[in-house]
Amino acid sequence: MPTKIAVHVSTERSQAQNKERALAILQGKLYKLREDERIAKEKGMYISKTTDIEWGNQIRSYVMHPYKMVKDHRTEAETSQIDKVLDGDLDLFIEAEKDL
């Protein structure tokens, strides 16, 4: 998987030692990259800690009259099957969150 991370080591005398050191550095950089991605994803899940709870900051809107629609404002996913959503079928919104 391309990550655009490059490592160059030429401090050791042998090519094999340079390769070992470069692979160790590369592993560390890849670990840090994955850890940063995980932390960023976790921070995105805690929306309530970063926003004030007030009118206009809701996650989902439920419209039942004059037409039926449920809309998730974070992912822009929407459906007109409001009865299924009220019965607990949230798969559409869960999948939309995964695709972000």
Protein Blocks (a to p, Z undefined) as FASTA:
>chain_A
ZZhiacddfkbmbfklmmmmmmmmmmmmmmmmmmmmmmmmmmmmmmmlmpccdehiafbd
cdfbfbdcdddfklopacfblmlmmnopaklmmmmmmmZZ
